[in-house]
Amino acid sequence: MQFKIDTKEKILIFRLEEANLDAKMAAELENEVLRTPGLDGLNLILDLHSLQSAGPEALKAIFTVYQHRYDNGLSAAVTGLNKVLTAELSAQYPEMLNIVPTEAEAIDMVMMESFERELDLGDL
């Protein structure tokens, strides 16, 4: 599986460079992202601009990685998905709210959530 990693302040950007994500690659995606050195304490952006098709296992892996950040008190966002995959992911996992078209929007979203946590505004 081909991917690139970019680290910014408080954010790790994982850029998948595959057009198709099958069941075997879905498990690999989950393992690669969750075991990325330096992920601890960072918010996550999954940049999936290259992805053209994904099976149910792949959508589940994307959601699992996304939810893992929230389970650890951090934020995540998915960006670059085509319209078909965005609709499928949103329908299958409606609680996955941070699906945005651009990386800049994803960065803004996770940073805003991070600031809310720092200011303890999440419960207002």
Helices and strands as residue ranges (DSSP letters): E 3-8, E 11-16, E 20-21, H 23-34, E 43-47, E 53-54, H 56-71, E 76-79, H 83-92, E 99-100, H 103-119
